[in-house]
Amino acid sequence: MPTFDYLIVGAGLFGAVFAREATDRGCRCLVVERRDHIGGNCFTKTINDINVHWYGAHIFHTADEQVWRYMNRFASFNHYVNSPIANYHGELYNLPFNMNTFCKLWPDVHTPEEARRRIAEQQAEFAAVEQPRNLYEQGMKLAGRDIFEKLVKGYSEKQWGLPAEEIPAFVLRRLPFRFTFDNNYFNDPFQGIPVGGYTPLFQRLLEGVEVRLNCDFLADRQQLMSLAERVVYTGPLDAYFDCRLGQLDYRSLRFDHQLLEGVANFQGNAVLNYTDAETPYTRVIEHKHFEFGQQPDTVISYEYPQRWQPGLEPYYPVNNERNEHLADAYRSLAQKEEKVAFGGRLAEYRYYDMDKVVAMALHHPWLH
Ligand SMILES: Cc1cc2nc3c(=O)[nH]c(=O)nc-3n(C[C@H](O)[C@H](O)[C@H](O)COP(=O)(O)OP(=O)(O)OC[C@H]3O[C@@H](n4cnc5c(N)ncnc54)[C@H](O)[C@@H]3O)c2cc1C
């Protein structure tokens, strides 16, 4: 007889929420995690009293009140509002694109009406292009030359590792402009950072659940599967099937975390985006500002996009035609696995914000 009702592969957000809910319903759960820590990509590591977002800046935001209330059971969230700054060759602009951005970009613009007019003039250059063939044409059509060249082009080229002319147009569906002086990046009514970082939140989610770290499910699949009635798998979709139909592509990232002792405030904001093509990193994160820290030191992280290859962390799916086709083929195989549910960003091969992952775990049919 299997010892557990559920074997949960991955101690990230999907796995942890599922484990909590199943445990609270009286089920016996075993969580196995390949890494040496819980939390998945939300993991925070405390360095000199500063909670460092180890796999990139994570800002919790949602319009789903149920999800917000749920998360607040496991942490107190502070009032952090994400207001990134763009640095283009040393020129600083507020993001998202709003009246602060427009007034800095065009010093003769002072009112929403003037800003609208200037953007329309700029968009006119590519207005005749009906079907943009690539990111360059799409960006010029949606944003106009000034915004596209200073704030979109270089950043996107670094993210994708390709010139704008070779990036598919679909990656930029729309560019929201805000005609108020509001630097809040998100429109959601609920937003914040868990006080003390994300790791304690995961510790609370996983309270009373058996967790085995440094345990790769794929390395010992037969034995681990024999321990449980059913499996919740949150690892990469193709890896579950030994990549038998081919490998899915991802974009990866490299983080260079630096402790700056004696530097109390390095950049004055949590998130700085470097939007020119020449600066090799896309973002610099100064973690203490997520929690309004007053420590004498600071920790910053340079974020470099990089090509993914086996052995590197798969951060973002590349949802082009080839990969979608391949992912669909794997999804068909997944449906035939009656004992296994596939959940979360890697097993579904989709980019999801945290709130969506929480909602999907909470509403999973096996819990209802
Ligand atoms: C750079 C970056 C920034 C982000 N910023 C935000 C943000 O600001 N706001 C927001 O809402 N969302 C953000 N996200 C999205 C957020 O990270 C995800 O929504 C969330 O982490 C998904 O949780 P998950 O459980 O699906 O996946 P993961 O967190 O990846 O968890 C999956 C876990 O499974 C483990 N695993 C994989 N294979 C195996 C195996 N074979 N055996 C055992 N364990 C295995 C992995 O090690 C991992 O711990 C960001 C994502 C990235 C990449």
The ligand as a Gaussian input file, in Angstrom:
#p B3LYP/6-31G(d) Opt

LIG

0 1
 C       12.630000      36.412000     -13.312000
 C       11.199000      36.194000     -12.916000
 C       10.512000      37.190000     -12.263000
 C        9.192000      36.984000     -11.892000
 N        8.537000      38.010000     -11.259000
 C        7.257000      37.838000     -10.898000
 C        6.562000      38.912000     -10.248000
 O        7.104000      40.006000      -9.995000
 N        5.251000      38.698000      -9.908000
 C        4.611000      37.511000     -10.178000
 O        3.430000      37.388000      -9.838000
 N        5.261000      36.488000     -10.779000
 C        6.554000      36.627000     -11.143000
 N        7.211000      35.579000     -11.754000
 C        6.510000      34.287000     -11.953000
 C        6.678000      33.346000     -10.735000
 O        8.029000      33.024000     -10.558000
 C        5.863000      32.073000     -10.978000
 O        4.498000      32.378000     -11.121000
 C        5.973000      31.017000      -9.860000
 O        7.258000      30.871000      -9.362000
 C        5.492000      29.701000     -10.423000
 O        5.492000      28.693000      -9.427000
 P        5.603000      27.175000      -9.889000
 O        5.389000      26.360000      -8.660000
 O        4.759000      26.919000     -11.064000
 O        7.100000      27.019000     -10.448000
 P        8.517000      27.064000      -9.745000
 O        8.603000      28.192000      -8.775000
 O        9.528000      27.015000     -10.821000
 O        8.565000      25.705000      -8.914000
 C        8.797000      24.456000      -9.530000
 C        9.719000      23.672000      -8.621000
 O        9.850000      22.341000      -9.121000
 C       11.169000      21.911000      -8.914000
 N       11.470000      20.802000      -9.818000
 C       11.539000      20.847000     -11.172000
 N       11.853000      19.630000     -11.657000
 C       11.972000      18.798000     -10.581000
 C       12.292000      17.421000     -10.443000
 N       12.565000      16.640000     -11.498000
 N       12.334000      16.880000      -9.197000
 C       12.083000      17.652000      -8.106000
 N       11.779000      18.975000      -8.194000
 C       11.722000      19.537000      -9.408000
 C       11.986000      23.154000      -9.215000
 O       13.291000      23.080000      -8.668000
 C       11.124000      24.247000      -8.573000
 O       11.492000      24.503000      -7.248000
 C        8.531000      35.763000     -12.181000
 C        9.217000      34.767000     -12.868000
 C       10.541000      34.969000     -13.238000
 C       11.250000      33.902000     -13.992000

